[in-house]
Amino acid sequence: MGNLTKALMLGICGTVSLTCQTAQADTDYQQQREQFVEQMVTKHAFERTEVESLLDQAKRDETILEAIARPWEAKPWYQYYPIFLTEKRLQSGLKFWQQHEETLARAEQEFGVPAEIIVAIIGVETFYGEYRGKYSVLDALYTLGFHYPPRAKFFRSELEQYMLLTREESLPALELMGSYAGAMGYGQFISSSYRHYAVDFDGDNVRDLLGNPVDAIGSVANYFAEHGWQNNEPVAVKLAASEAHAKLVSKGLKPDTTVAELKQNGLELPEHSVVMEQSLAKVFEFELAEGHEYWLGYNNFYVITRYNHSPLYAMAVYQLSQQIKQAR
């Protein structure tokens, strides 16, 4: 928008009214859309008409904007974990492990990621493929990329990745369904993750995370391996609920203090904990209906948060994995 146009708008509006805000939003949308089209044409050699046609067929979905405004991860721990740590999910996890025992063993051997972690991820994400998403992936990325300012840049980038993915894998861009954030398949990979971490784990020359649990298992394992999973290293240890541990809680997700340093500042590990003093770790606090509980998270706990940037999510995955492992 030129300076003259801006001045005219300000003159007409005086104080910013709803009408002017709408006009500004429409102008911003047109600029962002044109920039996106130009990028796909010049950077990736798409036909302009192809990109414009796809955007014309995409729809702004208000239910997607409502969903992203109230994520489950905003709940306190005592309301969050009952969603995932259920007897039904445990039994389904055991059944999934039995059905894919050979594939899970191969993934664990090849990538160094425990089978129970892979099973838990797929269980938390889609209930073993039962709930793979009810939203159009195209509509989700279009809605959030052009009509959700807080994360618009990220979701436009994912829309770019989605168009590249559907071209590379010969997928129908208008038909794929997923989460309100545009994640797809058994493991709920976003488009950039699908492109970079999906593997063909059954040897049919297709990386199918949408309908093939074998490829999904291999791809989840590859994702964790690429993000630094350390085989045979701990994930998290429950600590006593104490004021000393409460004082050790800090912001962020990445372990940034050695166990030795945490001990010097009041950390008390449970008996029989075997941990190297120089291991990096972080104390996390989880809200209960009454009080709090405290956990020490190591590198592998942090790696789980690379899948979903929430300690609640990582803890639900870890606890489900342990329930499934112990029940086998």
C-alpha positions as CSV (number, residue, x, y, z in Angstrom):
1,M,0.0,0.0,0.0
2,G,1.4,3.4,-1.0
3,N,1.8,6.3,1.4
4,L,-1.0,8.3,-0.3
5,T,-3.4,5.3,0.0
6,K,-2.5,5.0,3.7
7,A,-3.1,8.7,4.3
8,L,-6.5,8.6,2.5
9,M,-7.5,5.6,4.7
10,L,-6.5,7.4,7.9
11,G,-8.4,10.5,6.7
12,I,-11.5,8.5,6.1
13,C,-11.3,6.4,9.2
14,G,-10.1,9.0,11.7
15,T,-10.0,6.6,14.6
16,V,-9.8,3.0,13.4
17,S,-13.2,1.6,13.0
18,L,-14.3,-2.0,12.3
19,T,-14.9,-1.1,8.7
20,C,-11.4,0.2,8.3
21,Q,-9.9,-2.8,10.1
22,T,-11.7,-5.1,7.7
23,A,-10.5,-3.0,4.7
24,Q,-6.9,-3.2,6.1
25,A,-7.2,-7.0,6.6
26,D,-8.5,-7.4,3.0
27,T,-5.6,-5.4,1.7
28,D,-3.1,-7.4,3.8
29,Y,-4.6,-10.6,2.6
30,Q,-4.3,-9.7,-1.1
31,Q,-0.7,-8.6,-0.6
32,Q,0.2,-11.8,1.3
33,R,-1.6,-14.0,-1.3
34,E,0.2,-12.3,-4.2
35,Q,3.5,-12.7,-2.5
36,F,2.8,-16.4,-1.8
37,V,1.8,-17.0,-5.4
38,E,4.9,-15.3,-6.7
39,Q,7.1,-17.3,-4.4
40,M,5.6,-20.6,-5.5
41,V,6.1,-19.6,-9.1
42,T,9.6,-18.2,-9.0
43,K,11.1,-20.4,-6.2
44,H,9.4,-23.7,-7.0
45,A,8.4,-23.4,-10.7
46,F,4.6,-23.9,-10.1
47,E,2.3,-22.6,-12.7
48,R,0.6,-19.3,-11.6
49,T,-2.8,-20.6,-12.5
50,E,-2.2,-23.8,-10.5
51,V,-1.4,-21.9,-7.3
52,E,-4.2,-19.4,-7.8
53,S,-6.7,-22.1,-8.5
54,L,-5.7,-24.0,-5.3
55,L,-6.1,-20.8,-3.2
56,D,-9.4,-20.1,-4.8
57,Q,-10.7,-23.5,-3.7
58,A,-9.4,-23.2,-0.2
59,K,-11.9,-22.0,2.4
60,R,-11.5,-20.0,5.6
61,D,-12.8,-22.3,8.4
62,E,-13.9,-20.5,11.6
63,T,-13.9,-23.8,13.5
64,I,-10.1,-24.0,12.9
65,L,-9.6,-20.6,14.3
66,E,-11.7,-21.5,17.3
67,A,-9.7,-24.8,17.8
68,I,-6.3,-23.2,17.7
69,A,-7.4,-20.6,20.3
70,R,-8.1,-23.4,22.9
71,P,-5.4,-26.1,22.6
72,W,-5.5,-29.0,25.0
73,E,-2.0,-28.1,26.1
74,A,-3.4,-25.0,27.8
75,K,-5.1,-27.2,30.3
76,P,-3.5,-28.0,33.7
77,W,-1.9,-31.4,34.0
78,Y,-4.7,-32.9,36.1
79,Q,-7.2,-32.2,33.3
80,Y,-4.8,-33.0,30.5
81,Y,-3.5,-36.5,31.3
82,P,-7.0,-38.2,31.7
83,I,-7.5,-37.5,28.0
84,F,-4.7,-39.8,27.0
85,L,-3.9,-42.1,29.9
86,T,-7.0,-44.4,29.7
87,E,-7.5,-48.1,29.8
88,K,-8.9,-48.1,26.3
89,R,-5.8,-46.4,24.9
90,L,-3.6,-48.8,26.8
91,Q,-5.4,-51.8,25.4
92,S,-5.3,-50.4,21.9
93,G,-1.6,-49.8,22.3
94,L,-1.0,-53.4,23.3
95,K,-3.0,-54.6,20.3
96,F,-1.1,-52.2,17.9
97,W,2.3,-53.5,19.3
98,Q,1.2,-57.1,18.8
99,Q,0.0,-56.4,15.3
100,H,3.3,-54.7,14.3
101,E,5.8,-56.4,16.6
102,E,8.3,-57.2,13.9
103,T,8.2,-53.7,12.4
104,L,8.6,-52.0,15.8
105,A,11.5,-54.3,16.6
106,R,13.1,-53.4,13.3
107,A,12.6,-49.7,13.9
108,E,14.0,-49.9,17.4
109,Q,17.1,-51.7,16.0
110,E,17.6,-49.4,13.1
111,F,16.9,-46.0,14.8
112,G,17.6,-46.7,18.4
113,V,14.2,-45.5,19.6
114,P,12.3,-47.8,22.0
115,A,9.2,-49.5,20.6
116,E,7.1,-48.2,23.5
117,I,7.9,-44.6,22.7
118,I,6.8,-45.1,19.0
119,V,3.6,-46.9,20.1
120,A,2.8,-44.2,22.6
121,I,3.3,-41.4,20.1
122,I,0.9,-43.0,17.6
123,G,-1.5,-43.6,20.4
124,V,-1.5,-40.1,21.7
125,E,-1.6,-38.6,18.2
126,T,-4.4,-40.6,16.5
127,F,-5.5,-43.5,18.8
128,Y,-3.6,-45.9,16.5
129,G,-5.0,-44.4,13.3
130,E,-8.6,-44.3,14.5
131,Y,-8.7,-40.4,14.6
132,R,-6.5,-39.0,11.9
133,G,-8.3,-35.6,11.6
134,K,-11.5,-34.2,10.3
135,Y,-10.3,-31.0,8.7
136,S,-9.2,-30.3,5.2
137,V,-5.4,-29.9,5.4
138,L,-5.6,-27.3,2.6
139,D,-8.3,-25.3,4.4
140,A,-6.4,-25.5,7.7
141,L,-3.1,-24.2,6.3
142,Y,-4.9,-21.6,4.2
143,T,-7.0,-20.4,7.2
144,L,-4.1,-20.2,9.6
145,G,-1.6,-18.9,7.0
146,F,-3.7,-16.0,5.9
147,H,-6.2,-15.4,8.7
148,Y,-4.3,-16.1,12.0
149,P,-1.8,-13.3,12.4
150,P,0.0,-14.7,15.5
151,R,1.4,-17.6,13.5
152,A,0.6,-16.7,9.9
153,K,4.2,-16.8,8.7
154,F,4.7,-20.3,10.0
155,F,1.5,-21.7,8.5
156,R,2.1,-20.0,5.1
157,S,5.5,-21.8,5.2
158,E,3.6,-25.1,5.9
159,L,1.3,-24.3,3.0
160,E,4.4,-24.0,0.8
161,Q,5.6,-27.3,2.1
162,Y,2.2,-28.9,1.6
163,M,2.2,-27.9,-2.1
164,L,5.7,-29.3,-2.5
165,L,4.7,-32.5,-0.7
166,T,1.6,-33.1,-2.7
167,R,3.5,-32.6,-5.9
168,E,6.4,-34.8,-4.9
169,E,4.3,-37.6,-3.5
170,S,1.5,-37.3,-6.1
171,L,-1.1,-36.7,-3.4
172,P,-4.5,-35.0,-4.0
173,A,-4.0,-31.5,-2.4
174,L,-7.8,-30.9,-2.3
175,E,-8.7,-34.1,-0.6
176,L,-6.3,-34.8,2.3
177,M,-7.7,-34.6,5.8
178,G,-5.9,-33.9,9.1
179,S,-5.8,-31.9,12.3
180,Y,-6.9,-28.2,12.7
181,A,-3.1,-27.4,12.4
182,G,-2.7,-29.3,9.1
183,A,-1.0,-32.4,10.6
184,M,-1.6,-35.7,8.8
185,G,-1.6,-39.5,9.1
186,Y,-1.0,-42.0,11.8
187,G,1.8,-39.8,13.4
188,Q,0.2,-36.5,12.6
189,F,3.2,-35.1,10.6
190,I,3.0,-31.5,9.4
191,S,4.0,-31.0,5.8
192,S,7.6,-30.0,6.5
193,S,8.1,-32.9,8.8
194,Y,6.5,-35.3,6.3
195,R,9.0,-34.1,3.6
196,H,12.1,-34.2,5.8
197,Y,11.5,-37.2,8.1
198,A,9.1,-39.6,6.4
199,V,10.7,-42.9,5.3
200,D,9.6,-45.8,3.1
201,F,9.8,-48.5,5.8
202,D,8.1,-51.3,3.9
203,G,10.1,-51.0,0.7
204,D,7.3,-50.3,-1.8
205,N,8.9,-47.0,-2.9
206,V,6.1,-44.9,-1.4
207,R,6.4,-42.8,1.8
208,D,2.8,-43.3,2.9
209,L,2.1,-41.9,6.4
210,L,-1.6,-41.4,5.7
211,G,-2.7,-45.0,5.4
212,N,0.4,-47.2,6.0
213,P,1.2,-47.9,9.7
214,V,4.6,-49.5,8.7
215,D,5.8,-46.3,7.1
216,A,4.4,-44.4,10.1
217,I,6.3,-46.5,12.6
218,G,9.6,-46.0,10.7
219,S,9.0,-42.3,10.2
220,V,8.3,-41.6,13.9
221,A,11.4,-43.5,14.8
222,N,13.4,-41.6,12.2
223,Y,12.0,-38.3,13.5
224,F,13.2,-39.0,17.1
225,A,16.6,-40.2,15.9
226,E,17.1,-37.1,13.9
227,H,16.2,-34.9,16.8
228,G,18.8,-36.5,19.1
229,W,17.2,-39.4,20.9
230,Q,19.9,-41.2,23.0
231,N,19.3,-44.9,23.1
232,N,19.3,-46.5,26.6
233,E,19.3,-43.1,28.3
234,P,16.6,-42.1,30.8
235,V,13.6,-39.9,29.9
236,A,12.3,-38.5,33.2
237,V,12.4,-39.3,36.9
238,K,9.6,-38.4,39.3
239,L,10.8,-36.3,42.3
240,A,9.4,-35.8,45.7
241,A,7.0,-32.9,46.1
242,S,9.1,-30.4,48.0
243,E,9.8,-26.7,48.3
244,A,13.4,-27.4,47.2
245,H,12.3,-28.9,43.9
246,A,9.8,-26.1,43.4
247,K,12.6,-23.6,43.5
248,L,14.5,-25.5,40.8
249,V,11.7,-25.2,38.3
250,S,12.7,-22.9,35.4
251,K,11.3,-21.7,32.1
252,G,12.0,-23.4,28.8
253,L,12.1,-27.0,27.7
254,K,15.7,-27.7,26.9
255,P,17.9,-29.2,29.7
256,D,20.5,-26.6,30.6
257,T,21.9,-27.6,34.0
258,T,23.9,-30.6,35.0
259,V,22.6,-33.1,37.6
260,A,25.6,-32.2,39.8
261,E,24.7,-28.5,39.7
262,L,21.0,-29.3,40.5
263,K,22.1,-31.4,43.4
264,Q,24.1,-28.6,44.8
265,N,21.0,-26.4,44.7
266,G,18.7,-28.9,46.4
267,L,17.9,-31.7,44.0
268,E,17.2,-35.0,45.7
269,L,17.0,-38.0,43.4
270,P,15.0,-41.1,44.3
271,E,16.9,-44.1,45.6
272,H,18.5,-46.4,43.0
273,S,18.6,-43.6,40.4
274,V,21.6,-44.2,38.1
275,V,22.4,-40.9,36.4
276,M,25.7,-39.5,35.3
277,E,26.5,-36.3,37.3
278,Q,27.3,-34.4,34.1
279,S,24.0,-35.3,32.4
280,L,22.0,-32.2,31.5
281,A,18.5,-32.1,33.0
282,K,15.6,-29.8,33.9
283,V,13.0,-29.8,36.7
284,F,9.4,-29.5,35.6
285,E,6.3,-28.8,37.6
286,F,2.9,-30.3,36.8
287,E,-0.3,-28.9,38.4
288,L,-2.5,-31.3,40.3
289,A,-6.1,-30.7,41.5
290,E,-4.4,-30.1,44.9
291,G,-0.7,-29.2,44.8
292,H,2.0,-30.0,42.3
293,E,4.2,-32.9,41.3
294,Y,7.8,-32.5,40.1
295,W,9.8,-34.4,37.5
296,L,13.4,-34.3,36.3
297,G,13.5,-34.3,32.5
298,Y,16.6,-35.4,30.6
299,N,17.6,-35.0,26.9
300,N,15.1,-37.7,25.8
301,F,12.2,-35.9,27.5
302,Y,13.3,-32.8,25.5
303,V,13.3,-34.8,22.3
304,I,9.7,-35.8,22.8
305,T,8.9,-32.0,23.1
306,R,10.3,-31.6,19.6
307,Y,7.2,-33.5,18.4
308,N,4.9,-31.1,20.3
309,H,6.4,-28.2,22.2
310,S,4.7,-29.0,25.5
311,P,6.0,-30.7,28.7
312,L,2.4,-31.9,29.3
313,Y,2.5,-33.7,25.9
314,A,5.9,-35.2,26.6
315,M,4.8,-36.4,30.0
316,A,1.6,-38.0,28.6
317,V,3.6,-39.8,25.9
318,Y,6.2,-41.0,28.4
319,Q,3.7,-42.2,31.0
320,L,1.7,-44.0,28.3
321,S,4.8,-45.6,27.0
322,Q,5.7,-47.0,30.4
323,Q,2.1,-48.3,31.0
324,I,2.2,-50.1,27.7
325,K,5.7,-51.5,28.3
326,Q,4.8,-52.8,31.8
327,A,1.5,-54.3,30.6
328,R,3.1,-56.5,27.9
